[in-house]
Amino acid sequence: MLHSAIFCFREIEKAIDKLSRNHLRHIQAYDPHGGKDNERRLTGRHETSSIHDFSAGVANRGASIRIPRGCAEDKKGYLEDRRPASNCDPYSVTEVIVRTCILDE
C-alpha cells in the first residue's frame, strides 16, 4: 500500500503554525553556513521572503511557506517551504522539519 503525502488543510495550518514558531531554527538549518548564505538570497525582493520575517500564503511566491492554489481550493494537499538554500543539506532540512512538524520538538 502506498502512503500519500497529502494532508487535510487543518494539518497544513498546524504545520505552518509550528514552522512559524521555529523560524530562526529553520533558517539556521537551511544552509550549510548557519543562515549566512540565505541572508544574501532571502531579501524580500525577487519572489523571496525576508530572512527576518516568517510568512505564509496561498499561491504567494514571496512567502516563506507557499500553499498551492489547488491545495487551498481542495482543502487538502501540501505546502512548500521556500526558505532552504540550494546548497542545503537535504538531510538537515528534513530532520528539522520532522522534529518541528511531527515530533513537536
Buried (B, 14 or more C-beta within 10 A) or exposed (E): EEEEEEBEBEEBBEBBEBBBEBBEBBBBBBBEEEBEBBBEEBEEEEEBBEBEEBBBBEEBEBBBBBBBEEBBEEEBBBBEBBBBBEEBBEEBBEEBBEBBBEEEE
